């Protein structure tokens, strides 16, 4: 019986964010601070997904992953395509792994 309540609770918290926008006005004006906060959410979520992977590239040497992340930062900062950032990060990590072994 407790599983029923767990499943029901998960269904409710999943359904509410999907159904709620259908009942909100389309032309709702949000305050500027809310718009700025909502604009930052994708970047925060992406950072939360990527950062643990950066630290686990080489568990004995987490600085290798950090340097790889910094290597990806420069092309991204210059507005280059995603592939350039990815290639830079892989190249930095590969070079460091090759030099350290």
C-alpha positions as CSV (number, residue, x, y, z in Angstrom):
1,X,0.0,0.0,0.0
2,X,2.8,2.5,0.7
3,X,4.0,2.1,-2.9
4,X,0.6,3.3,-4.1
5,X,1.1,6.7,-2.3
6,X,4.7,7.0,-3.6
7,X,3.5,6.4,-7.2
8,X,0.6,8.7,-6.8
9,X,2.8,11.4,-5.3
10,X,5.3,11.1,-8.2
11,X,2.5,11.3,-10.7
12,X,1.2,14.5,-9.1
13,X,4.6,16.3,-9.0
14,X,5.3,15.2,-12.6
15,X,1.8,16.2,-13.9
16,X,1.5,19.6,-12.2
17,X,4.4,21.4,-14.1
18,X,3.1,20.0,-17.4
19,X,-0.6,20.9,-16.9
20,X,-0.1,24.2,-15.1
21,X,1.1,26.2,-18.1
22,X,-2.2,25.3,-19.9
23,X,-4.1,27.3,-17.3
24,X,-1.8,30.3,-17.2
25,X,-2.4,33.4,-19.3
26,X,-0.3,33.5,-22.5
27,X,0.5,37.2,-22.2
28,X,1.5,37.1,-18.5
29,X,4.0,39.9,-17.8
30,X,6.8,38.7,-15.4
31,X,8.9,41.0,-13.4
32,X,12.4,41.6,-14.8
33,X,14.1,39.8,-11.9
34,X,12.0,36.6,-12.6
35,X,12.9,36.7,-16.3
36,X,16.6,37.1,-15.5
37,X,16.4,34.2,-13.0
38,X,14.6,31.9,-15.5
39,X,17.1,32.8,-18.2
40,X,19.9,31.5,-15.9
41,X,18.3,28.1,-15.2
42,X,19.5,26.3,-18.3
43,X,23.1,27.3,-17.6
44,X,22.9,26.3,-14.0
45,X,21.4,22.9,-14.9
46,X,24.1,22.4,-17.6
47,X,26.8,23.2,-15.1
48,X,25.4,20.8,-12.5
49,X,25.3,18.0,-15.1
50,X,28.8,18.7,-16.4
51,X,30.9,19.5,-13.3
52,X,30.8,16.1,-11.6
53,X,32.0,14.5,-14.9
54,X,34.9,17.0,-15.1
55,X,36.1,15.9,-11.6
56,X,35.8,12.2,-12.4
57,X,37.9,12.1,-15.6
58,X,40.9,10.9,-13.6
59,X,39.9,10.2,-10.0
60,X,43.5,10.2,-8.8
61,X,44.1,13.6,-10.5
62,X,41.0,15.7,-10.6
63,X,43.0,18.7,-11.9
64,X,43.2,16.9,-15.3
65,X,39.5,17.3,-15.7
66,X,39.5,20.8,-14.5
67,X,42.2,21.8,-17.0
68,X,40.1,20.1,-19.7
69,X,37.1,22.1,-18.6
70,X,39.2,25.3,-18.8
71,X,40.4,24.2,-22.3
72,X,36.7,24.0,-23.4
73,X,36.0,27.4,-21.8
74,X,38.2,29.5,-24.2
75,X,36.5,28.4,-27.5
76,X,33.1,28.7,-25.9
77,X,33.9,32.2,-24.6
78,X,35.0,33.2,-28.1
79,X,31.6,32.1,-29.5
80,X,33.0,29.1,-31.4
81,X,30.8,26.1,-32.2
82,X,30.1,23.5,-29.6
83,X,32.4,21.0,-31.5
84,X,35.4,23.3,-31.0
85,X,34.9,23.4,-27.2
86,X,34.4,19.6,-27.2
87,X,37.6,19.1,-29.3
88,X,39.6,21.5,-27.1
89,X,38.6,19.7,-23.9
90,X,39.3,16.2,-25.3
91,X,42.7,17.4,-26.7
92,X,43.7,18.9,-23.3
93,X,42.7,15.8,-21.3
94,X,44.3,13.5,-23.9
95,X,47.5,15.4,-23.9
96,X,47.7,15.5,-20.1
97,X,46.9,11.8,-19.8
98,X,49.6,11.1,-22.5
99,X,52.2,13.2,-20.7
100,X,51.5,11.8,-17.3
101,X,51.8,8.1,-18.4
